[in-house]
Amino acid sequence: MTAETVAPKSSGAAKLIVPALIGGAVALSLGVYGRLHEGTLITISVAGFSSIVAAKTWLATIAFVLALVQLVSALAMYGRLPGVKSAPSWIGGLHRWSGRGAFLVAVPVAVQCLYALGFEVTSPRVIIHSLLGCFFFGVFTVKMLVLSRKGMPGWALPLFGGLVFAALVGIWLTSSLWFFQTHGLKF
């Protein structure tokens, strides 16, 4: 045997290095931009809402509900939903489209937060919210890169999908839920 035939195979975990570095760069870039950018306090009015804060709150709530759909559909696809032996054929499409929808409604909220406010450090709730926002887009990037690559470890996609879900839940808790508790269910 030559050294070439005995060379150890690289683990699937090693393939996560590049996606993790890219996701880390996304999260860090958003945080640095948000911290260095002086918030303009300029907002875009959204028809049907009393304020941009109300619009962001409801869009984030839509993203949160779609994330719940993502969780349930992922559990069904992985055979982890109690009482469901196999997922229906349409569940994969539901999972993909609910994820796309959640991301599409989350992006304008994040853009508005970063542009109008920047990375805020005015209270522990706001600091946690800002950090979770950066983390969300970083880990979302990793998840999408893991999803599109072959040979990734089987645990990677559920792990990063779970982290995306957890980050979005944390963002919703520190923004929309807070708004609803403070101001009521305003539109």
N, C-alpha and C positions, 0 to 999 in steps of 0.2 A: 504494500500500500504506500502510496505517496502522500505527502502532506496535503495535496489538493483533495484527495478522496476522504481524508479524515477531518477536514475542516468542519467545525461545528456549524450547524444551521443557525441562522439568526432567528431569534424568537419573534413572534408576531408583535410582541410589546415594543420591540425596537422600531417597528414601523410607525409607532405612534409619536416618535420624537419630532418629526417634521410637522405633522398637524398640530401637536401641542405647542411648538415654538411659534407657528403662525397664529394660532388662537391667542397665545400669550401676547404676541405683538399687537393683535387687534385690540385686546382688552387694555393693554398699556397705552396704546395710541389714543384710544377714546378717553381714557383717564387724563392723560397729559393734555390733550386738546381741551377737554372740558375744564381742566384746572387753569390752564394758561389763557384760555379764551375768556374775555370779559363778557359776561352775559349781557345781551342787548336789551333784554326785557321786551323785545318786539315779538309779538305773537301773530299768528295767522288766525283770523276768525273762521270758525267752522259753522256753516249754516245748520240751524236746528239746535244749537247749544248756547247756553247763556254766557259761557266764557270758554277760553281755551283750556282752563283747568278742568272744567266739566267735560269737555270733549276728550281730553287726554284720559280722564278717569274712566269714561265709558269705553273708549277704545282699548285701554288696558284691561278692562273687565271682559271685553270680547276676547282679547288674547288669552286671558286667564281661563275662560270657559272653553275655548278651543284647545288649550293645553290640557284641560281635564279630558276632553275627547281624545286627545293624543295618548294620554295615560291609559285610559280604558281600552282603546283600540290596540295599543302596544301590548297590554296584558293579555288581550284576546289572541293576538298574533303569536305571542310566546307561550300560549297555553297556560297562562297563570291566572285566568279569570275564573273564580269559583263558579261551578255549575255549567261552564261552557267547555265541551270536549274539544271542539275544533272551531276555529274562527270561520265565519261565512266568507265567501269569496270576495265580497265587496269591502271587507274591513281594511284591506291594504290601501285601497283608494281613499277611503274615509280618513285613514291615518295620514296619508300624504297631503290631501287637500286641507285637512284641519291644521296641519303644520304650516303649510303655505299661508293659509289665512291668518294664523296667529302671528307669523312673522310679518306679513304685510300690514297688519294693523299696529304692530309694535314699532315698526320703523318710523312712522311719522311722529309717534309719541317720543321716541328717543331723540330724533332730530330736533324736535321742538324743545325738549329738555336741555339738550346740549347747547343749542343755539341761543335760546332765550335766557337760560339760567346758568349754564356751565356746570362744573363739578362743585356742588354746594357742600359746605361743611358747617352749616349753621346750627345743627342739632344732631344728636346721635341717630335719630330716625333718618334724617336727610343724608348723613354720611353713609349709613348702611345702604340706603336706596341708591345712591350714586355708585358705590362699589359694586352692588349687585347688577346695576345696569351695565357697567363695563364688563363684569364677569359673564353676564348673559351672552353678550355678543361675542366674547372670546370663546366661550365653551360651545356656543352655537356653531361657530366657525369650525372648531375641532370636530363636532358631530357631523357636519356636512362633509368634511374632508374624509372622515372615517367611513361614512356611508358610501362615498364614491370610490373607495380604494378596495381592491381585492387583497386577500391575505391578512386582513386585520384580525386580531383575536376576537373570538366570539363574545367576550364580555365587554368589549370596548363600546359598541353601539348602545347597549342598554345603560352602561355607566354614563356615557356622555349625554344620552337622551334624558336620563334621570337628573343629571346636573342642570341641563337646560330647563327642565320642568321645575326643579327646586328653585333655581334662580328667578324664574318668572313668577312663581308663587311668592317668593320673598319680595320681589318688586311690587307685586299687586298689594301685598299686605302693608308695605311701607308707603304706598301712595293711594291707591283707590280705596282700600278699606279705611284708611285714615281719613280720606276726604269724605266718604260716606258717613263715618262716625262723627266727624266735625261739622259737616254742612248738610247732611241729609242726602237723599237720593235726587239731587238736582240734575236737570238736563241743561 
